[in-house]
Amino acid sequence: MADTPARQMTPAQRAYEEKRARKAGMSLDRWLALKEKERSAEAAAAKKAAEAAKPAAAKAPGFFQRLLQKAEKPLK
């Protein structure tokens, strides 16, 4: 099992995060768990937004696209 984020921090980073946790009225472990939960929620939202941005499967051409296709055809 990997180390907890608190064990991977330098002493200066740990002191900074302890200060922020104390200001928020939480323990360091609870603060770090909350930050990790927020990070994973942001990643999930970004992934969902990226999937929503993908174009739909083979969409039929719209009115103007069909009009342009007809205009490009040579006259008979």
Secondary structure, 3 states (H helix, E strand, C coil): CCCCHHHHCCHHHHHHHHHHHHHHCCCHHHHHHHHHHHHHHHHHHHHHHHHHHCCCCCCCCCHHHHHHHHHHCCCC
